[in-house]
């Protein structure tokens, strides 16, 4: 019985990857790779899913796979990725790294040879100690970048250097407290920028000045108290602005409207304003034919508070 159990565990740990023709994908589940022992499979499809992987992944763990365009590394405990691993997937367009208990830090060493054709990169809820933004220079065609639950620290000047093709950027739960005035300077093609649930206290005037194509900006769930309007300099094409979740106590609506001539919709809460002031700000926004998200809730806190005080 004991020998049978050991044999079963050995089979599970060395099981071959399997191709699924219905989804045109290949799954490698609960596997440990060995040096100089590449996976052998007659057909691979266009998607590769690696999950519950243990130990290192080697540069020769897979043969050259020109057809793989999507790769997911998830729910694994990967101790190392040997430089050159990504060389085996030269046509990779989408890479997702999510919910890994162990994973090498995002560094240029790990990503050597990656990723000249990548358009989508997601790093979600991993146990990473550090994230080297220099890896972006290997991704010149990237259009969508999503990083979640990763401590990025301050966004320094030219943080996204090399991402001139980026169109959508989402950084959520990344413990961002400070954004350098020139952090986004290289993102001239950005259309959507989301920075929800961080710790940003202030946006410097001109921070978004080079984002001429930006249409959506999400700053919800931060700690910004004062919006002077100068934060939005250069956003001539912005249509949607999300500010809910900040403890706003100062708002220059006139300047905001001046800097956002194409604004169509805004999300905002005026909890810290007196009822009359909040109503005045709402009316001024409406006069410009701008939709207010959940407009009935915008005044609920401030006006109900004033009403209770009068009672």
ROTIFI-73803 format. One record per residue (C-alpha): x, y negated, z; residue in three letters. Coordinates in pm, whole numbers, padded with zeros to 5 digits, always signed. Layout:
! ROTIFI-73803
XYZALA...
This chain:
! ROTIFI-73803
+00000+00000+00000UNK+00283-00237+00091UNK+00466-00165-00235UNK+00146-00231-00429UNK+00100-00569-00256UNK+00458-00673-00332UNK+00414-00571-00695UNK+00090-00771-00718UNK+00260-01080-00580UNK+00544-01039-00827UNK+00300-01014-01117UNK+00116-01328-01004UNK+00439-01526-00968UNK+00568-01429-01313UNK+00242-01418-01506UNK+00264-01541-01865UNK+00094-01856-01979UNK-00236-01796-02155UNK-00378-01966-02463UNK-00750-02044-02471UNK-00876-02083-02831UNK-01209-02236-02725UNK-01031-02540-02576UNK-00715-02515-02785UNK-00514-02530-02462UNK-00256-02326-02276UNK-00261-02284-01898UNK+00034-02183-01684UNK-00096-02117-01332UNK+00084-02011-01012UNK+00421-01962-01173UNK+00790-01989-01092UNK+01022-02053-01387UNK+01362-01892-01430UNK+01669-02041-01599UNK+01731-01903-01950UNK+01390-01734-01953UNK+01159-01947-02169UNK+00789-01870-02185UNK+00707-01655-02486UNK+00368-01702-02648UNK+00249-01664-03007UNK+00011-01962-02999UNK+00004-02271-02781UNK-00259-02514-02903UNK-00244-02890-02846UNK-00279-02906-02465UNK-00060-02768-02187UNK-00182-02744-01825UNK+00073-02658-01555UNK-00084-02603-01212UNK+00022-02439-00885UNK+00380-02434-01012UNK+00654-02367-00756UNK+01024-02447-00766UNK+01216-02613-01051UNK+01123-02647-01418UNK+01415-02607-01656UNK+01499-02768-01988UNK+01460-02427-02153UNK+01142-02318-01970UNK+00950-02374-02294UNK+01049-02343-02659UNK+01029-02644-02888UNK+00653-02714-02907UNK+00572-02970-03175UNK+00197-02915-03143UNK+00158-03010-02775UNK+00000-03356-02753UNK-00146-03347-02400UNK+00021-03226-02080UNK-00104-03211-01722UNK+00113-03131-01419UNK-00115-03086-01119UNK-00161-02930-00776UNK+00197-02803-00775UNK+00508-02801-00558UNK+00779-02873-00816UNK+01123-02919-00663UNK+01299-03046-00976UNK+01257-03111-01347UNK+01579-03053-01533UNK+01686-03335-01768UNK+01590-03246-02124UNK+01262-03072-02030UNK+01056-03329-02218UNK+01272-03286-02529UNK+01064-02974-02596UNK+00750-03185-02652UNK+00848-03458-02901UNK+00488-03526-03009UNK+00345-03566-02658UNK+00078-03839-02652UNK-00083-03797-02309UNK+00087-03709-01978UNK-00098-03674-01646UNK+00078-03604-01315UNK-00177-03567-01035UNK-00233-03435-00683UNK+00105-03264-00652UNK+00225-03171-00304UNK+00584-03176-00418UNK+00718-03351-00725UNK+01051-03509-00824UNK+01064-03886-00800UNK+00975-04068-01120UNK+01323-04150-01251UNK+01498-04191-01584UNK+01690-03872-01508UNK+01372-03665-01491UNK+01220-03836-01794UNK+01525-03812-02016UNK+01398-03742-02368UNK+01048-03860-02291UNK+00836-03995-02449UNK+00859-04171-02788UNK+00497-04106-02889UNK+00326-04125-02549UNK+00014-04344-02546UNK-00138-04243-02208UNK+00048-04197-01876UNK-00134-04125-01547UNK+00037-04078-01210UNK-00234-04009-00952UNK-00208-03923-00582UNK+00130-03749-00571UNK+00374-03711-00284UNK+00646-03931-00438UNK+00905-04123-00239UNK+00992-04363-00521UNK+00891-04475-00869UNK+01155-04619-01101UNK+00989-04860-01343UNK+01284-04818-01582UNK+01113-04503-01715UNK+00876-04734-01904UNK+01157-04814-02146UNK+01125-04457-02279UNK+00757-04514-02364UNK+00745-04784-02633UNK+00403-04678-02768UNK+00225-04651-02433UNK-00126-04802-02444UNK-00277-04686-02113UNK-00096-04672-01777UNK-00277-04564-01459UNK-00092-04534-01126UNK-00287-04453-00809UNK-00189-04397-00445UNK+00179-04465-00505UNK+00375-04726-00310UNK+00512-04957-00580UNK+00614-05238-00346UNK+00634-05588-00500UNK+00595-05624-00875UNK+00917-05801-00966UNK+00983-06010-01278UNK+00960-05811-01602UNK+00847-05506-01407UNK+00678-05365-01716UNK+00961-05433-01958UNK+00936-05207-02263UNK+00557-05179-02260UNK+00476-05427-02533UNK+00209-05194-02677UNK+00019-05152-02348UNK-00353-05231-02368UNK-00488-05105-02034UNK-00312-05113-01696UNK-00464-04982-01370UNK-00270-04993-01041UNK-00493-04878-00754UNK-00401-04813-00388UNK-00038-04896-00471UNK+00033-05112-00162UNK+00117-05411-00378UNK+00158-05720-00159UNK+00344-05956-00389UNK+00338-06017-00763UNK+00620-06211-00923UNK+00510-06492-01151UNK+00677-06317-01447UNK+00580-05958-01367UNK+00344-05925-01664UNK+00538-06129-01918UNK+00603-05834-02153UNK+00238-05724-02175UNK+00128-05950-02459UNK-00118-05690-02598UNK-00291-05614-02267UNK-00671-05616-02289UNK-00766-05482-01944UNK-00581-05529-01613UNK-00702-05362-01292UNK-00534-05417-00955UNK-00802-05295-00711UNK-00754-05199-00346UNK-00406-05338-00293UNK-00274-05593-00043UNK-00221-05898-00264UNK-00263-06221-00067UNK-00191-06476-00337UNK-00174-06501-00714UNK+00071-06769-00828UNK-00037-07014-01096UNK+00068-06889-01439UNK+00108-06524-01337UNK-00113-06417-01629UNK-00001-06688-01872UNK+00129-06446-02139UNK-00179-06223-02139UNK-00345-06401-02430UNK-00551-06095-02531UNK-00674-06005-02181UNK-01053-05960-02167UNK-01100-05795-01823UNK-00927-05870-01494UNK-01007-05677-01173UNK-00869-05806-00843UNK-01126-05648-00611UNK-01036-05516-00268UNK-00731-05735-00205UNK-00662-06002+00059UNK-00683-06318-00152UNK-00851-06607+00030UNK-00794-06902-00197UNK-00862-06928-00571UNK-00749-07264-00706UNK-00817-07178-01069UNK-00451-07209-01163UNK-00420-06832-01120UNK-00604-06795-01449UNK-00393-07026-01665UNK-00355-06883-02016UNK-00648-06640-02000UNK-00830-06800-02290UNK-01002-06475-02394UNK-01102-06338-02054UNK-01464-06219-02050UNK-01494-06031-01720UNK-01352-06121-01379UNK-01391-05905-01066UNK-01313-06065-00728UNK-01540-05872-00489UNK-01372-05743-00174UNK-01149-06045-00112UNK-01212-06266+00191UNK-01256-06582-00013UNK-01287-06905+00184UNK-01184-07149-00091UNK-01296-07143-00453UNK-01237-07409-00718UNK-01517-07317-00959UNK-01459-07616-01187UNK-01096-07526-01247UNK-01178-07157-01293UNK-01439-07239-01557UNK-01197-07474-01728UNK-00929-07204-01754UNK-01170-06928-01856UNK-01366-07072-02151UNK-01495-06731-02268UNK-01596-06590-01930UNK-01920-06391-01955UNK-01942-06202-01624UNK-01802-06243-01274UNK-01814-06027-00961UNK-01788-06228-00641UNK-01906-06243-00279UNK-01925-06565-00081UNK-01955-06421+00268UNK-01740-06689+00436UNK-01922-06986+00280UNK-02210-07176+00430UNK-02539-07104+00256UNK-02575-07443+00082UNK-02219-07436-00047UNK-02259-07079-00170UNK-02583-07167-00351UNK-02415-07464-00515UNK-02129-07250-00644UNK-02370-06988-00779UNK-02574-07251-00962UNK-02262-07403-01114UNK-02158-07064-01249UNK-02507-06997-01387UNK-02513-07334-01564UNK-02234-07202-01786UNK-02442-06895-01883UNK-02212-06663-01692UNK-02366-06346-01553UNK-02303-06287-01181UNK-02269-05922-01083UNK-02536-05822-00826UNK-02637-06186-00796UNK-02890-06116-00518UNK-02612-05984-00294UNK-02377-06278-00349UNK-02574-06502-00112UNK-02716-06234+00118UNK-02443-06250+00382UNK-02386-06625+00400UNK-02751-06729+00378UNK-02882-06458+00612UNK-02614-06567+00860UNK-02726-06929+00842UNK-03088-06820+00882UNK-03013-06620+01195UNK-02821-06913+01347UNK-03121-07142+01289UNK-03354-06892+01455UNK
